[in-house]
Structure formats: C-alpha cells, structure tokens
Amino acid sequence: MPNLVIDIGNTRIKSALFEKKEVVWEGVFEDLQEAIAIWTNHHFGHCLVSSVRWSKEELQKLLLFDFIFLTYQTPIPISNSYGSTVTLGQDRIAAAIGGWQLAGKGPVLVIDLGSCITFEFVNQDNAYLGGAISPGLAMRAKAMNSLTARLPLVELKEKPKNRIGDNTITCMEIGIWYGVEYELTGQIQAYQKEYPEIVVFVCGGDAQSFVSLVKDHIFVVPNLVLHGLNCILNHNVE
C-alpha cells in the first residue's frame, strides 16, 4: 500500500501519496478539516507528518489514522552533523534527504526558495552539515517597504524584462530579482568549485521562477520536501 506524507507549514498543508519512490497523488490545502476529508478517503499503509503549526498531541485528536510525527529524534537515513539538531527545521532536513535520495549519494546541495531561501548540504560521506538561510523574494520586498519611509511594496510575479530600472518600482524589482539570482548562482558556483561532482536541486514555492538555472547537475523539483518525508518514512517502517 502507498505511503501518505504530510507537511503542515505556516500557511499551507502539502501532502502526497507515494508508491515506493513515485508520487501517485498530491494535494495542497489551506484548511486542515478539508485536508482530513480527502486523506481519509485514500487507502495507505503508513503516514508521516511534519508540522510547525500543530503538535503531535493536537493532531492525534484530529486525525483519524495512525501516523509517525517527525521530530529531531526521528531516525533518518543519513547522518546529521548539524550543530543544533533541536532547532533545525524539519522541512530543511527533509529537503536535504529528498535531494540526497534522488541523487543516489552525496555531495548534494538543495536550495529551497520559500519565504526564506535555505541552502542545505549533504557531503560525499552522506552527512548533512547545514548550509545557509537568507530572505526570499517576497521577504526582501516587504523589508524594503516596511523598513523605509517611501519605498512601495512591490510584487514580483516574473523576471523583470530589463536589467536597468527607469523608476522606483522597476529598480526595486530588478534589485530583488537579480539579488536572488546572483546569490543562487554564486552559491552554486562556490559549491561546484569545492565539490565538482555535486548535484544541485532547487525546490519550494518560487522554484519555477528560476528554471533558467537548470543545466547539467542542476534540477528543479518543487515537491522535494515531500520526497524527503517519504524517504524518512520508508526508513522508519522498512
């Protein structure tokens, strides 16, 4: 029977059914009760839940099926050499494991483009070492608006057509977009220089905006966290 994996974030609830390593169904929800109604209509053998919004005890009262609740103590298929495993976000380690599984081995760099941009590195010895965290597209726009007196709030939906802005809004859009793009390419090149065989994965809500980065050994997999959660679940039930 398939696995059900659930990733409960601050705003959205992402879930998927996996047959071994393949996604056979995927659903994204904003309301937990709506999600529960869908999940209970699926047949699955095992379930793993990662949640930043509700505790294990709270979910046990709401969900009508058994599940493994992901914590820093949950066994994972790679070693964790992070300096503070208690504070490490479970979505970060899941993304790293998802990339590691798809690559088949380390070294792997996973870049998650969400509210924040996170860089997760698994080395050639299959050990998660950590990485970096910086503001994402929307966070940069909100910061410039809220921390200055006159800069407006801009919304970036696509890559700016020009590289030189001719008004405040286009200058902000170009600065935000290319700031992120050059950060991504700079980080990737630095890792590639030190680890020539590294495989890079880009995931998260803004991943599709940067598909132009895709080239040899660089792949865009938006639902990579769910792949990682399924890998962790298989590691715990096999």
URNORMO-V998859 format. One record per residue. N is the residue number from 1. SS is DSSP state (H for helix, E for strand, C for the rest). PHI is phi in radians with two decimals (* if undefined). PSI is psi in whole degrees, 0 to 359 (999 if undefined). Layout:
# URNORMO-V998859
n ss phi psi
N SS PHI PSI
N SS PHI PSI
This chain:
# URNORMO-V998859
n ss phi psi
1 C * 152
2 C -1.23 164
3 E -1.66 147
4 E -1.96 126
5 E -2.09 141
6 E -2.31 128
7 E -2.09 105
8 E -1.70 106
9 C -1.65 191
10 C -1.23 329
11 C -2.10 327
12 C -2.21 156
13 E -2.01 114
14 E -1.87 140
15 E -2.61 160
16 E -2.75 152
17 E -1.79 133
18 E -2.09 132
19 E -1.73 105
20 C 1.02 252
21 C -1.88 4
22 E -1.83 135
23 E -1.31 126
24 E -1.95 346
25 E -2.78 145
26 E -2.49 138
27 E -2.48 141
28 E -2.13 132
29 E -2.33 157
30 C -1.87 338
31 C -1.99 129
32 H -1.16 319
33 H -1.11 322
34 H -1.09 318
35 H -1.12 316
36 H -1.02 319
37 H -1.07 324
38 H -1.32 315
39 H -1.05 319
40 C -1.21 346
41 C -1.55 355
42 C -1.68 152
43 C -1.82 125
44 C -2.60 157
45 C -1.59 319
46 E -2.41 157
47 E -2.46 140
48 E -2.18 134
49 E -2.12 130
50 E -2.00 128
51 E -2.50 132
52 C -1.80 354
53 C -1.80 321
54 C -2.18 147
55 C -1.39 170
56 H -1.05 317
57 H -1.12 320
58 H -1.15 318
59 H -1.24 329
60 H -1.09 333
61 H -1.42 340
62 H -1.78 321
63 C -1.44 143
64 C -1.74 23
65 C -2.59 162
66 C -1.33 150
67 C -2.71 158
68 E -1.65 130
69 E -1.72 122
70 C -1.32 125
71 C -2.36 178
72 C -1.16 345
73 C -1.61 352
74 C -1.19 129
75 C -1.02 139
76 C -2.22 159
77 C -1.41 359
78 C -2.20 164
79 E -1.43 149
80 E -1.99 108
81 C -1.82 17
82 C -1.14 143
83 C -1.25 339
84 C -2.43 78
85 C -1.12 333
86 C -1.15 324
87 C -1.65 356
88 C -1.21 125
89 C -1.11 135
90 H -1.15 332
91 H -1.18 330
92 H -1.20 312
93 H -1.21 327
94 H -1.16 319
95 H -1.10 317
96 H -1.06 316
97 H -1.19 323
98 H -1.05 315
99 H -1.15 317
100 H -1.05 318
101 H -1.15 315
102 H -1.17 326
103 H -1.32 332
104 C 1.60 345
105 C -3.05 172
106 C -1.59 169
107 C -1.43 144
108 E -2.38 138
109 E -2.05 126
110 E -2.00 126
111 E -1.96 117
112 E -1.84 115
113 E -1.72 88
114 C -2.15 216
115 C -0.97 316
116 E -1.91 159
117 E -1.74 122
118 E -2.02 142
119 E -2.01 121
120 E -2.11 130
121 E -2.12 129
122 E -2.01 125
123 C -1.49 184
124 C -1.19 344
125 C -1.64 14
126 C 1.04 41
127 E -2.01 131
128 E -1.39 124
129 E -1.82 336
130 E 2.14 214
131 E 2.96 244
132 E -2.74 159
133 E -2.36 133
134 E -2.53 168
135 E -1.18 143
136 C -1.47 184
137 H -0.98 305
138 H -1.14 322
139 H -1.14 322
140 H -1.13 318
141 H -1.12 316
142 H -1.15 324
143 H -1.14 316
144 H -1.14 325
145 H -1.27 315
146 H -1.42 337
147 C -1.79 7
148 C -2.24 167
149 C -1.48 329
150 C -2.22 352
151 C -1.31 131
152 C -1.35 171
153 C -1.56 120
154 C -1.83 152
155 C -2.04 121
156 C -1.73 114
157 C -1.90 340
158 C -2.73 169
159 C -1.11 133
160 C -0.99 143
161 C -1.26 330
162 C -2.04 162
163 C -1.73 346
164 C -2.06 119
165 C -1.43 146
166 C -2.01 10
167 C -2.73 173
168 H -1.03 315
169 H -1.14 312
170 H -1.17 326
171 H -1.10 319
172 H -1.16 316
173 H -1.05 315
174 H -1.14 318
175 H -1.10 318
176 H -1.17 309
177 H -1.09 307
178 H -1.28 336
179 H -1.06 316
180 H -1.20 313
181 H -1.05 315
182 H -1.25 330
183 H -1.12 315
184 H -1.10 309
185 H -1.15 324
186 H -1.14 315
187 H -1.12 315
188 H -1.05 314
189 H -1.11 323
190 H -1.14 318
191 H -1.17 318
192 H -1.12 326
193 H -1.15 320
194 H -1.46 329
195 C -2.25 84
196 C -0.99 333
197 C -1.62 10
198 C -1.15 143
199 E -1.87 134
200 E -2.01 132
201 E -2.10 139
202 E -2.03 129
203 E -2.43 182
204 C 1.75 175
205 C -1.08 328
206 C -1.72 10
207 H -1.07 318
208 H -1.14 339
209 H -1.21 342
210 H -2.09 35
211 H -1.14 342
212 H -1.12 344
213 H -1.32 343
214 C -1.12 126
215 E -2.80 197
216 C -0.97 127
217 C 1.19 15
218 E -2.22 124
219 E -2.30 144
220 E -1.76 119
221 C -2.33 91
222 C -0.99 324
223 C -1.71 34
224 H -1.07 325
225 H -1.05 320
226 H -1.14 322
227 H -1.07 319
228 H -1.13 318
229 H -1.09 320
230 H -1.13 322
231 H -1.13 318
232 H -1.12 318
233 H -1.09 313
234 H -1.05 322
235 H -1.09 329
236 H -1.55 341
237 H -1.92 345
238 C -1.39 999
